[in-house]
Amino acid sequence: MNGSAIPKDASPAPARGLDRSVVLVGLMGAGKSCIGRRLAKQLGLRFVDADAEIEDAAGRSISEIFEQFGEAYFRDGERRVMARLLGEEPCVLAAGGGAFMDPETRDLIRTQAISVWLRADLETLHARTKGRTHRPLLNKGNAKETLQTLMDTRYPVYAEADITIETGHDNPNVTCKRVLQALQEFKDTAQKDNAS
Ligand code: S3P
């Protein structure tokens, strides 16, 4: 066999061959879409952005949904879209920041998927969301204070995720690698538990 017959990716990325979706949770600006795209590529799974799916289903942007119908209506749509996506073939799913706060959605994620919380500090979240206008919750009042309030209420719930990864100033490829490693460890532990 000559050298060129060896596939380039002969040593597969950790955690390949997952039979469940990976759901990325975390606050706005945590990097769910950015890391999710890279992760999906490494895992050989499709990447799905829940916010984009909600917009497609509604035929409107998230800002328009909030404006025209209110947050409760958005959350109903988000719950339905998350349930549909979690029932489909495994993927890497970037959830909107509020999705994991819904008990029904959280329960579905717990039973159908592996959840990864991308945990970031206030400064990081603020820097990454500043100047962007597509997130209605951050468009009114003081965005930094809003993020702090959301951290206070949501972080104890996000902490229920299967895996927590601190994200900060690391290059996204480094964060992606750490998520892959953690998924592999999660998979190994689950296999051991099943065998005993
Ligand atoms: C929200 C986060 C947004 C989007 C909506 C509400 C939230 O998604 O779903 O604006 O409640 O945290 P991202 O976290 O992807 O920005």
Boltz pocket constraint, residues with backbone or C-beta under 6 A from the ligand:
constraints:
  - pocket:
      binder: B
      contacts: [[A, 26], [A, 27], [A, 28], [A, 29], [A, 32], [A, 51], [A, 62], [A, 95], [A, 96], [A, 97], [A, 98], [A, 99], [A, 134], [A, 135], [A, 136], [A, 137]]
      max_distance: 6.0
